[in-house]
Amino acid sequence: MSLSITRENFDEWMMPVYAPAPFIPVRGEGSRLWDQQGKEYIDFAGGIAVNALGHAHPALREALNDQASK
């Protein structure tokens, strides 16, 4: 099984609510995203149809891990 992300498989799983961004995000931290080449972007759409808490906040990750371990 390949873990590489292509435009085709990314679009297969993402909801087509808006026109696709010209990049595929592969990492998120706070209000920032990174693409496959390591270029950094500000995530202006992070609150649309998701939580508005940002990406991978350490306190949120810890709370989720604690809850999942119960």
PyMOL Python script that loads the backbone (N, CA, C, O; Angstrom):
from pymol import cmd

cmd.read_pdbstr("""\
ATOM      1  N   MET A   1       0.837  -1.186   0.000  1.00  0.00           N
ATOM      2  CA  MET A   1       0.000   0.000   0.000  1.00  0.00           C
ATOM      3  C   MET A   1       0.881   1.248   0.000  1.00  0.00           C
ATOM      4  O   MET A   1       1.790   1.366   0.822  1.00  0.00           O
ATOM      5  N   SER A   2       0.622   2.158  -0.899  1.00  0.00           N
ATOM      6  CA  SER A   2       1.397   3.386  -1.007  1.00  0.00           C
ATOM      7  C   SER A   2       0.788   4.477  -0.129  1.00  0.00           C
ATOM      8  O   SER A   2      -0.432   4.635  -0.084  1.00  0.00           O
ATOM      9  N   LEU A   3       1.634   5.219   0.559  1.00  0.00           N
ATOM     10  CA  LEU A   3       1.161   6.319   1.383  1.00  0.00           C
ATOM     11  C   LEU A   3       1.353   7.666   0.704  1.00  0.00           C
ATOM     12  O   LEU A   3       1.056   8.702   1.298  1.00  0.00           O
ATOM     13  N   SER A   4       1.847   7.670  -0.537  1.00  0.00           N
ATOM     14  CA  SER A   4       2.031   8.943  -1.222  1.00  0.00           C
ATOM     15  C   SER A   4       0.666   9.512  -1.605  1.00  0.00           C
ATOM     16  O   SER A   4      -0.247   8.782  -1.988  1.00  0.00           O
ATOM     17  N   ILE A   5       0.557  10.811  -1.493  1.00  0.00           N
ATOM     18  CA  ILE A   5      -0.706  11.490  -1.774  1.00  0.00           C
ATOM     19  C   ILE A   5      -0.627  12.107  -3.158  1.00  0.00           C
ATOM     20  O   ILE A   5       0.303  12.853  -3.464  1.00  0.00           O
ATOM     21  N   THR A   6      -1.597  11.794  -3.983  1.00  0.00           N
ATOM     22  CA  THR A   6      -1.681  12.389  -5.315  1.00  0.00           C
ATOM     23  C   THR A   6      -2.918  13.269  -5.371  1.00  0.00           C
ATOM     24  O   THR A   6      -3.802  13.163  -4.522  1.00  0.00           O
ATOM     25  N   ARG A   7      -2.977  14.129  -6.360  1.00  0.00           N
ATOM     26  CA  ARG A   7      -4.164  14.971  -6.530  1.00  0.00           C
ATOM     27  C   ARG A   7      -5.398  14.086  -6.697  1.00  0.00           C
ATOM     28  O   ARG A   7      -6.466  14.401  -6.172  1.00  0.00           O
ATOM     29  N   GLU A   8      -5.253  12.985  -7.425  1.00  0.00           N
ATOM     30  CA  GLU A   8      -6.394  12.103  -7.677  1.00  0.00           C
ATOM     31  C   GLU A   8      -6.933  11.487  -6.381  1.00  0.00           C
ATOM     32  O   GLU A   8      -8.137  11.537  -6.131  1.00  0.00           O
ATOM     33  N   ASN A   9      -6.050  10.906  -5.555  1.00  0.00           N
ATOM     34  CA  ASN A   9      -6.590  10.288  -4.343  1.00  0.00           C
ATOM     35  C   ASN A   9      -6.955  11.317  -3.280  1.00  0.00           C
ATOM     36  O   ASN A   9      -7.823  11.050  -2.448  1.00  0.00           O
ATOM     37  N   PHE A  10      -6.325  12.473  -3.283  1.00  0.00           N
ATOM     38  CA  PHE A  10      -6.721  13.544  -2.367  1.00  0.00           C
ATOM     39  C   PHE A  10      -8.137  14.003  -2.692  1.00  0.00           C
ATOM     40  O   PHE A  10      -8.977  14.116  -1.800  1.00  0.00           O
ATOM     41  N   ASP A  11      -8.401  14.268  -3.971  1.00  0.00           N
ATOM     42  CA  ASP A  11      -9.730  14.730  -4.383  1.00  0.00           C
ATOM     43  C   ASP A  11     -10.799  13.662  -4.183  1.00  0.00           C
ATOM     44  O   ASP A  11     -11.974  13.985  -4.009  1.00  0.00           O
ATOM     45  N   GLU A  12     -10.400  12.395  -4.207  1.00  0.00           N
ATOM     46  CA  GLU A  12     -11.360  11.308  -3.997  1.00  0.00           C
ATOM     47  C   GLU A  12     -11.951  11.356  -2.591  1.00  0.00           C
ATOM     48  O   GLU A  12     -13.115  10.999  -2.405  1.00  0.00           O
ATOM     49  N   TRP A  13     -11.179  11.787  -1.605  1.00  0.00           N
ATOM     50  CA  TRP A  13     -11.614  11.754  -0.214  1.00  0.00           C
ATOM     51  C   TRP A  13     -12.024  13.106   0.347  1.00  0.00           C
ATOM     52  O   TRP A  13     -12.671  13.155   1.393  1.00  0.00           O
ATOM     53  N   MET A  14     -11.674  14.192  -0.303  1.00  0.00           N
ATOM     54  CA  MET A  14     -12.043  15.518   0.202  1.00  0.00           C
ATOM     55  C   MET A  14     -13.393  15.941  -0.361  1.00  0.00           C
ATOM     56  O   MET A  14     -13.707  15.666  -1.519  1.00  0.00           O
ATOM     57  N   MET A  15     -14.186  16.611   0.467  1.00  0.00           N
ATOM     58  CA  MET A  15     -15.489  17.088   0.002  1.00  0.00           C
ATOM     59  C   MET A  15     -15.284  18.252  -0.965  1.00  0.00           C
ATOM     60  O   MET A  15     -14.509  19.161  -0.670  1.00  0.00           O
ATOM     61  N   PRO A  16     -15.952  18.243  -2.098  1.00  0.00           N
ATOM     62  CA  PRO A  16     -15.780  19.316  -3.089  1.00  0.00           C
ATOM     63  C   PRO A  16     -16.640  20.540  -2.778  1.00  0.00           C
ATOM     64  O   PRO A  16     -17.469  20.948  -3.591  1.00  0.00           O
ATOM     65  N   VAL A  17     -16.436  21.119  -1.602  1.00  0.00           N
ATOM     66  CA  VAL A  17     -17.227  22.276  -1.190  1.00  0.00           C
ATOM     67  C   VAL A  17     -16.743  23.538  -1.901  1.00  0.00           C
ATOM     68  O   VAL A  17     -17.547  24.364  -2.332  1.00  0.00           O
ATOM     69  N   TYR A  18     -15.445  23.676  -2.017  1.00  0.00           N
ATOM     70  CA  TYR A  18     -14.831  24.818  -2.687  1.00  0.00           C
ATOM     71  C   TYR A  18     -13.883  24.295  -3.751  1.00  0.00           C
ATOM     72  O   TYR A  18     -13.557  23.108  -3.780  1.00  0.00           O
ATOM     73  N   ALA A  19     -13.448  25.184  -4.618  1.00  0.00           N
ATOM     74  CA  ALA A  19     -12.454  24.783  -5.624  1.00  0.00           C
ATOM     75  C   ALA A  19     -11.210  24.286  -4.891  1.00  0.00           C
ATOM     76  O   ALA A  19     -10.829  24.866  -3.875  1.00  0.00           O
ATOM     77  N   PRO A  20     -10.577  23.235  -5.380  1.00  0.00           N
ATOM     78  CA  PRO A  20      -9.408  22.696  -4.670  1.00  0.00           C
ATOM     79  C   PRO A  20      -8.241  23.679  -4.668  1.00  0.00           C
ATOM     80  O   PRO A  20      -8.007  24.400  -5.637  1.00  0.00           O
ATOM     81  N   ALA A  21      -7.527  23.684  -3.564  1.00  0.00           N
ATOM     82  CA  ALA A  21      -6.323  24.506  -3.481  1.00  0.00           C
ATOM     83  C   ALA A  21      -5.297  23.947  -4.461  1.00  0.00           C
ATOM     84  O   ALA A  21      -5.347  22.764  -4.799  1.00  0.00           O
ATOM     85  N   PRO A  22      -4.375  24.778  -4.918  1.00  0.00           N
ATOM     86  CA  PRO A  22      -3.367  24.301  -5.870  1.00  0.00           C
ATOM     87  C   PRO A  22      -2.292  23.434  -5.212  1.00  0.00           C
ATOM     88  O   PRO A  22      -1.349  23.010  -5.880  1.00  0.00           O
ATOM     89  N   PHE A  23      -2.423  23.167  -3.911  1.00  0.00           N
ATOM     90  CA  PHE A  23      -1.453  22.330  -3.208  1.00  0.00           C
ATOM     91  C   PHE A  23      -2.200  21.287  -2.380  1.00  0.00           C
ATOM     92  O   PHE A  23      -3.396  21.427  -2.125  1.00  0.00           O
ATOM     93  N   ILE A  24      -1.492  20.249  -1.968  1.00  0.00           N
ATOM     94  CA  ILE A  24      -2.064  19.212  -1.113  1.00  0.00           C
ATOM     95  C   ILE A  24      -1.419  19.346   0.261  1.00  0.00           C
ATOM     96  O   ILE A  24      -0.213  19.139   0.399  1.00  0.00           O
ATOM     97  N   PRO A  25      -2.209  19.691   1.283  1.00  0.00           N
ATOM     98  CA  PRO A  25      -1.619  19.813   2.614  1.00  0.00           C
ATOM     99  C   PRO A  25      -1.263  18.440   3.175  1.00  0.00           C
ATOM    100  O   PRO A  25      -2.054  17.500   3.093  1.00  0.00           O
ATOM    101  N   VAL A  26      -0.064  18.336   3.746  1.00  0.00           N
ATOM    102  CA  VAL A  26       0.372  17.064   4.320  1.00  0.00           C
ATOM    103  C   VAL A  26       0.690  17.176   5.813  1.00  0.00           C
ATOM    104  O   VAL A  26       0.914  16.168   6.483  1.00  0.00           O
ATOM    105  N   ARG A  27       0.707  18.415   6.328  1.00  0.00           N
ATOM    106  CA  ARG A  27       0.988  18.605   7.757  1.00  0.00           C
ATOM    107  C   ARG A  27       0.331  19.890   8.208  1.00  0.00           C
ATOM    108  O   ARG A  27       0.260  20.858   7.450  1.00  0.00           O
ATOM    109  N   GLY A  28      -0.148  19.904   9.435  1.00  0.00           N
ATOM    110  CA  GLY A  28      -0.734  21.104   9.998  1.00  0.00           C
ATOM    111  C   GLY A  28      -0.254  21.323  11.412  1.00  0.00           C
ATOM    112  O   GLY A  28      -0.045  20.373  12.166  1.00  0.00           O
ATOM    113  N   GLU A  29      -0.079  22.592  11.771  1.00  0.00           N
ATOM    114  CA  GLU A  29       0.319  22.953  13.126  1.00  0.00           C
ATOM    115  C   GLU A  29      -0.230  24.341  13.408  1.00  0.00           C
ATOM    116  O   GLU A  29       0.113  25.299  12.715  1.00  0.00           O
ATOM    117  N   GLY A  30      -1.082  24.453  14.423  1.00  0.00           N
ATOM    118  CA  GLY A  30      -1.698  25.739  14.720  1.00  0.00           C
ATOM    119  C   GLY A  30      -2.529  26.207  13.540  1.00  0.00           C
ATOM    120  O   GLY A  30      -3.414  25.486  13.079  1.00  0.00           O
ATOM    121  N   SER A  31      -2.257  27.397  13.049  1.00  0.00           N
ATOM    122  CA  SER A  31      -3.001  27.938  11.905  1.00  0.00           C
ATOM    123  C   SER A  31      -2.225  27.788  10.600  1.00  0.00           C
ATOM    124  O   SER A  31      -2.550  28.443   9.610  1.00  0.00           O
ATOM    125  N   ARG A  32      -1.208  26.936  10.588  1.00  0.00           N
ATOM    126  CA  ARG A  32      -0.362  26.776   9.403  1.00  0.00           C
ATOM    127  C   ARG A  32      -0.470  25.373   8.823  1.00  0.00           C
ATOM    128  O   ARG A  32      -0.713  24.398   9.535  1.00  0.00           O
ATOM    129  N   LEU A  33      -0.282  25.301   7.516  1.00  0.00           N
ATOM    130  CA  LEU A  33      -0.257  24.041   6.777  1.00  0.00           C
ATOM    131  C   LEU A  33       1.017  23.989   5.963  1.00  0.00           C
ATOM    132  O   LEU A  33       1.589  25.027   5.630  1.00  0.00           O
ATOM    133  N   TRP A  34       1.471  22.773   5.635  1.00  0.00           N
ATOM    134  CA  TRP A  34       2.621  22.583   4.764  1.00  0.00           C
ATOM    135  C   TRP A  34       2.235  21.648   3.637  1.00  0.00           C
ATOM    136  O   TRP A  34       1.462  20.709   3.832  1.00  0.00           O
ATOM    137  N   ASP A  35       2.785  21.911   2.441  1.00  0.00           N
ATOM    138  CA  ASP A  35       2.511  21.036   1.301  1.00  0.00           C
ATOM    139  C   ASP A  35       3.601  19.976   1.180  1.00  0.00           C
ATOM    140  O   ASP A  35       4.491  19.892   2.025  1.00  0.00           O
ATOM    141  N   GLN A  36       3.526  19.175   0.134  1.00  0.00           N
ATOM    142  CA  GLN A  36       4.464  18.070  -0.066  1.00  0.00           C
ATOM    143  C   GLN A  36       5.899  18.539  -0.287  1.00  0.00           C
ATOM    144  O   GLN A  36       6.839  17.774  -0.068  1.00  0.00           O
ATOM    145  N   GLN A  37       6.077  19.776  -0.716  1.00  0.00           N
ATOM    146  CA  GLN A  37       7.422  20.309  -0.937  1.00  0.00           C
ATOM    147  C   GLN A  37       7.946  21.066   0.284  1.00  0.00           C
ATOM    148  O   GLN A  37       9.065  21.580   0.257  1.00  0.00           O
ATOM    149  N   GLY A  38       7.149  21.142   1.355  1.00  0.00           N
ATOM    150  CA  GLY A  38       7.576  21.832   2.561  1.00  0.00           C
ATOM    151  C   GLY A  38       7.224  23.306   2.596  1.00  0.00           C
ATOM    152  O   GLY A  38       7.617  24.003   3.532  1.00  0.00           O
ATOM    153  N   LYS A  39       6.487  23.809   1.596  1.00  0.00           N
ATOM    154  CA  LYS A  39       6.094  25.214   1.577  1.00  0.00           C
ATOM    155  C   LYS A  39       5.005  25.443   2.619  1.00  0.00           C
ATOM    156  O   LYS A  39       4.068  24.653   2.727  1.00  0.00           O
ATOM    157  N   GLU A  40       5.130  26.521   3.380  1.00  0.00           N
ATOM    158  CA  GLU A  40       4.208  26.838   4.466  1.00  0.00           C
ATOM    159  C   GLU A  40       3.093  27.775   3.983  1.00  0.00           C
ATOM    160  O   GLU A  40       3.332  28.692   3.198  1.00  0.00           O
ATOM    161  N   TYR A  41       1.877  27.526   4.467  1.00  0.00           N
ATOM    162  CA  TYR A  41       0.706  28.340   4.143  1.00  0.00           C
ATOM    163  C   TYR A  41      -0.026  28.691   5.434  1.00  0.00           C
ATOM    164  O   TYR A  41       0.054  27.948   6.413  1.00  0.00           O
ATOM    165  N   ILE A  42      -0.736  29.809   5.444  1.00  0.00           N
ATOM    166  CA  ILE A  42      -1.652  30.120   6.536  1.00  0.00           C
ATOM    167  C   ILE A  42      -2.998  29.512   6.173  1.00  0.00           C
ATOM    168  O   ILE A  42      -3.489  29.709   5.062  1.00  0.00           O
ATOM    169  N   ASP A  43      -3.597  28.778   7.100  1.00  0.00           N
ATOM    170  CA  ASP A  43      -4.862  28.089   6.852  1.00  0.00           C
ATOM    171  C   ASP A  43      -6.026  29.030   7.150  1.00  0.00           C
ATOM    172  O   ASP A  43      -6.526  29.076   8.274  1.00  0.00           O
ATOM    173  N   PHE A  44      -6.451  29.777   6.138  1.00  0.00           N
ATOM    174  CA  PHE A  44      -7.567  30.698   6.306  1.00  0.00           C
ATOM    175  C   PHE A  44      -8.915  29.987   6.317  1.00  0.00           C
ATOM    176  O   PHE A  44      -9.914  30.587   6.713  1.00  0.00           O
ATOM    177  N   ALA A  45      -8.970  28.732   5.896  1.00  0.00           N
ATOM    178  CA  ALA A  45     -10.236  28.000   5.818  1.00  0.00           C
ATOM    179  C   ALA A  45     -10.328  26.912   6.878  1.00  0.00           C
ATOM    180  O   ALA A  45     -11.199  26.047   6.783  1.00  0.00           O
ATOM    181  N   GLY A  46      -9.475  26.925   7.867  1.00  0.00           N
ATOM    182  CA  GLY A  46      -9.414  25.849   8.845  1.00  0.00           C
ATOM    183  C   GLY A  46     -10.667  25.637   9.661  1.00  0.00           C
ATOM    184  O   GLY A  46     -10.848  24.551  10.212  1.00  0.00           O
ATOM    185  N   GLY A  47     -11.539  26.620   9.765  1.00  0.00           N
ATOM    186  CA  GLY A  47     -12.736  26.456  10.575  1.00  0.00           C
ATOM    187  C   GLY A  47     -13.950  26.024   9.796  1.00  0.00           C
ATOM    188  O   GLY A  47     -15.017  25.847  10.385  1.00  0.00           O
ATOM    189  N   ILE A  48     -13.835  25.848   8.500  1.00  0.00           N
ATOM    190  CA  ILE A  48     -14.983  25.487   7.681  1.00  0.00           C
ATOM    191  C   ILE A  48     -15.197  23.982   7.760  1.00  0.00           C
ATOM    192  O   ILE A  48     -14.354  23.202   7.316  1.00  0.00           O
ATOM    193  N   ALA A  49     -16.327  23.581   8.326  1.00  0.00           N
ATOM    194  CA  ALA A  49     -16.727  22.179   8.441  1.00  0.00           C
ATOM    195  C   ALA A  49     -15.774  21.340   9.295  1.00  0.00           C
ATOM    196  O   ALA A  49     -15.797  20.112   9.228  1.00  0.00           O
ATOM    197  N   VAL A  50     -14.945  21.996  10.087  1.00  0.00           N
ATOM    198  CA  VAL A  50     -14.057  21.287  11.018  1.00  0.00           C
ATOM    199  C   VAL A  50     -14.029  22.068  12.324  1.00  0.00           C
ATOM    200  O   VAL A  50     -14.796  23.016  12.492  1.00  0.00           O
ATOM    201  N   ASN A  51     -13.174  21.693  13.233  1.00  0.00           N
ATOM    202  CA  ASN A  51     -13.063  22.485  14.459  1.00  0.00           C
ATOM    203  C   ASN A  51     -12.267  23.749  14.168  1.00  0.00           C
ATOM    204  O   ASN A  51     -11.547  23.823  13.173  1.00  0.00           O
ATOM    205  N   ALA A  52     -12.398  24.727  15.028  1.00  0.00           N
ATOM    206  CA  ALA A  52     -11.688  25.991  14.850  1.00  0.00           C
ATOM    207  C   ALA A  52     -10.523  26.103  15.826  1.00  0.00           C
ATOM    208  O   ALA A  52     -10.118  27.207  16.190  1.00  0.00           O
ATOM    209  N   LEU A  53      -9.990  24.970  16.246  1.00  0.00           N
ATOM    210  CA  LEU A  53      -8.934  24.960  17.248  1.00  0.00           C
ATOM    211  C   LEU A  53      -7.543  24.882  16.656  1.00  0.00           C
ATOM    212  O   LEU A  53      -6.559  24.810  17.392  1.00  0.00           O
ATOM    213  N   GLY A  54      -7.448  24.895  15.347  1.00  0.00           N
ATOM    214  CA  GLY A  54      -6.139  24.799  14.718  1.00  0.00           C
ATOM    215  C   GLY A  54      -5.737  23.356  14.503  1.00  0.00           C
ATOM    216  O   GLY A  54      -6.538  22.440  14.684  1.00  0.00           O
ATOM    217  N   HIS A  55      -4.510  23.166  14.121  1.00  0.00           N
ATOM    218  CA  HIS A  55      -3.984  21.841  13.795  1.00  0.00           C
ATOM    219  C   HIS A  55      -2.983  21.392  14.850  1.00  0.00           C
ATOM    220  O   HIS A  55      -2.022  22.103  15.142  1.00  0.00           O
ATOM    221  N   ALA A  56      -3.205  20.223  15.418  1.00  0.00           N
ATOM    222  CA  ALA A  56      -2.226  19.534  16.264  1.00  0.00           C
ATOM    223  C   ALA A  56      -1.778  20.325  17.493  1.00  0.00           C
ATOM    224  O   ALA A  56      -0.603  20.281  17.860  1.00  0.00           O
ATOM    225  N   HIS A  57      -2.704  21.048  18.132  1.00  0.00           N
ATOM    226  CA  HIS A  57      -2.331  21.759  19.359  1.00  0.00           C
ATOM    227  C   HIS A  57      -1.973  20.727  20.428  1.00  0.00           C
ATOM    228  O   HIS A  57      -2.729  19.778  20.637  1.00  0.00           O
ATOM    229  N   PRO A  58      -0.836  20.892  21.110  1.00  0.00           N
ATOM    230  CA  PRO A  58      -0.390  19.878  22.078  1.00  0.00           C
ATOM    231  C   PRO A  58      -1.420  19.571  23.171  1.00  0.00           C
ATOM    232  O   PRO A  58      -1.597  18.406  23.528  1.00  0.00           O
ATOM    233  N   ALA A  59      -2.097  20.581  23.704  1.00  0.00           N
ATOM    234  CA  ALA A  59      -3.086  20.341  24.764  1.00  0.00           C
ATOM    235  C   ALA A  59      -4.289  19.565  24.234  1.00  0.00           C
ATOM    236  O   ALA A  59      -4.819  18.695  24.924  1.00  0.00           O
ATOM    237  N   LEU A  60      -4.714  19.872  23.027  1.00  0.00           N
ATOM    238  CA  LEU A  60      -5.836  19.151  22.424  1.00  0.00           C
ATOM    239  C   LEU A  60      -5.442  17.707  22.127  1.00  0.00           C
ATOM    240  O   LEU A  60      -6.220  16.788  22.382  1.00  0.00           O
ATOM    241  N   ARG A  61      -4.248  17.503  21.594  1.00  0.00           N
ATOM    242  CA  ARG A  61      -3.772  16.133  21.335  1.00  0.00           C
ATOM    243  C   ARG A  61      -3.716  15.320  22.623  1.00  0.00           C
ATOM    244  O   ARG A  61      -4.121  14.158  22.648  1.00  0.00           O
ATOM    245  N   GLU A  62      -3.213  15.933  23.689  1.00  0.00           N
ATOM    246  CA  GLU A  62      -3.124  15.223  24.966  1.00  0.00           C
ATOM    247  C   GLU A  62      -4.511  14.856  25.489  1.00  0.00           C
ATOM    248  O   GLU A  62      -4.719  13.736  25.955  1.00  0.00           O
ATOM    249  N   ALA A  63      -5.464  15.796  25.415  1.00  0.00           N
ATOM    250  CA  ALA A  63      -6.826  15.515  25.880  1.00  0.00           C
ATOM    251  C   ALA A  63      -7.470  14.404  25.059  1.00  0.00           C
ATOM    252  O   ALA A  63      -8.143  13.536  25.615  1.00  0.00           O
ATOM    253  N   LEU A  64      -7.271  14.421  23.747  1.00  0.00           N
ATOM    254  CA  LEU A  64      -7.829  13.370  22.892  1.00  0.00           C
ATOM    255  C   LEU A  64      -7.196  12.015  23.194  1.00  0.00           C
ATOM    256  O   LEU A  64      -7.891  11.001  23.259  1.00  0.00           O
ATOM    257  N   ASN A  65      -5.882  11.999  23.377  1.00  0.00           N
ATOM    258  CA  ASN A  65      -5.198  10.745  23.719  1.00  0.00           C
ATOM    259  C   ASN A  65      -5.658  10.209  25.068  1.00  0.00           C
ATOM    260  O   ASN A  65      -5.882   9.008  25.221  1.00  0.00           O
ATOM    261  N   ASP A  66      -5.800  11.110  26.054  1.00  0.00           N
ATOM    262  CA  ASP A  66      -6.271  10.685  27.373  1.00  0.00           C
ATOM    263  C   ASP A  66      -7.664  10.076  27.281  1.00  0.00           C
ATOM    264  O   ASP A  66      -7.924   9.021  27.860  1.00  0.00           O
ATOM    265  N   GLN A  67      -8.551  10.733  26.560  1.00  0.00           N
ATOM    266  CA  GLN A  67      -9.919  10.243  26.429  1.00  0.00           C
ATOM    267  C   GLN A  67      -9.961   8.923  25.664  1.00  0.00           C
ATOM    268  O   GLN A  67     -10.705   8.014  26.033  1.00  0.00           O
ATOM    269  N   ALA A  68      -9.177   8.816  24.618  1.00  0.00           N
ATOM    270  CA  ALA A  68      -9.171   7.592  23.810  1.00  0.00           C
ATOM    271  C   ALA A  68      -8.609   6.405  24.588  1.00  0.00           C
ATOM    272  O   ALA A  68      -8.910   5.255  24.269  1.00  0.00           O
ATOM    273  N   SER A  69      -7.801   6.678  25.598  1.00  0.00           N
ATOM    274  CA  SER A  69      -7.204   5.603  26.389  1.00  0.00           C
ATOM    275  C   SER A  69      -8.136   5.061  27.463  1.00  0.00           C
ATOM    276  O   SER A  69      -7.820   4.058  28.102  1.00  0.00           O
ATOM    277  N   LYS A  70      -9.274   5.704  27.670  1.00  0.00           N
ATOM    278  CA  LYS A  70     -10.212   5.271  28.725  1.00  0.00           C
ATOM    279  C   LYS A  70     -11.056   4.114  28.267  1.00  0.00           C
ATOM    280  O   LYS A  70     -11.895   3.624  29.023  1.00  0.00           O
TER     281      LYS A  70
END
""", "prot")
cmd.dss("prot")
cmd.show_as("cartoon", "prot")
cmd.util.cbc("prot")
cmd.orient("prot")
